[in-house]
Amino acid sequence: MADHNALPLVILAEQFAKLPGIGMKTAQRLAYYVMSMSESDVQAFADAILQAKHRVHNCAICQNLTEQEVCPICGDDRRDHSIICVVESPKDVTAFERTGEYNGTYHVLHGLISPLDGVSPDDLEIRSLLARLQSEPVTEVIMATNPTVEGEATAMYIARLLKPMGVKVSRLAFGLPIGGILEYADEVTLYKALENRNEI
Amino acid sequence: MADHNALPLVILAEQFAKLPGIGMKTAQRLAYYVMSMSESDVQAFADAILQAKHRVHNCAICQNLTEQEVCPICGDDRRDHSIICVVESPKDVTAFERTGEYNGTYHVLHGLISPLDGVSPDDLEIRSLLARLQSEPVTEVIMATNPTVEGEATAMYIARLLKPMGVKVSRLAFGLPIGGILEYADEVTLYKALENRNEI
């Protein structure tokens, strides 16, 4: 924004521009839009940002984002705690829950192994997954990372760690288009991929 | 977001989805992104929103958004205060300032006359424009609203009010493509439109 603009507006536009997929032009439009919102709506927006950051943290068991000590899925006795579906990020949990067909638990890695980006296995929630296998009666671990180079490598790495522990390790069926993004798969494709999972 | 998600995350996604051009899917991605931001970055983001709303208001003279009582353009003695460029919104001021070719002042209407949307002339900053003509030595008013139905109607309405006051009223040259949006015009087109303005 040019220097005739009010500084708080320029700062707000710069903040919006930091968000993924939001360029400077869109950021400016959003900043102007905030100016047209009511006082209480603006307060609610700012509160929502702070509350989400302050009140939400990782589940002590599956590492998914939650407000409680243990997330609703891990705390649900009706779910099958002998199956763990390992995913890259919390939004993948949302994608599987949308199918309505999976009744096991999850484990969120919060990333994928990617040496080029400096992400090593130690940066992911792998140790907490191994700990679960020792404390819970787990019979199967489903590797549900994206069908990309990093997703495949991470699935293989974890599978090799788990095999000696005597647990069945399976991989999502490749009904998913290779190179695609799990989050955008439709419910039926995702359910088929889950149903046809193969042992690695 | 499904009900297994933490409530503060759902609330934040709903807040993002209220912004123009941001759908529920993008809103969810942004909410997850906020979770991955550092504590201080999140605080800075929330502060920027509140500060913009609290510290920025309309200039007492031209009604453009500013932090001060009078905006930097209205308060600049080197600018030509005998010419007023009337625009729909603050972002149009930014567009003209980018040309670097206009040295007069502005007047921001904060909307266009649109009976279908229930916007009447009384809802716009037209009264404050008429007041300026009485207190400032204005010789020309340039109607620089968008070349759309509402923009044309608003320009014509204001021109008819101003003519009896003995001031020259001009309209941007139609170098601008009809039906287009002023904000997205390139600098040269906008400068040409300004240069070839015609008396209405």
Interface residues (C-beta under 8 A of the other chain):
Chain A: M1 A2 D3 H4 N5 A6 L7 P8 L9 I11 L12 E14 Q15 K18 L19 P20 G21 T26 Q28 R29 L30 A31 Y32 Y33 V34 M35 M37 E39 D41 V42 Q43 A44 F45 A46 D47 A48 I49 L50 Q51 A52 K53 R55 V56 L65 T66 E67 C71 P72 I73 S89 P90 K91 V93 T94 E97 R98
Chain B: M1 A2 D3 H4 N5 A6 L7 P8 L9 I11 L12 E14 Q15 K18 L19 P20 G21 T26 Q28 R29 L30 A31 Y32 Y33 V34 M35 M37 E39 D41 V42 Q43 A44 F45 A46 D47 A48 I49 L50 Q51 A52 K53 R55 V56 L65 T66 E67 C71 P72 I73 S89 P90 K91 V93 T94 E97 R98
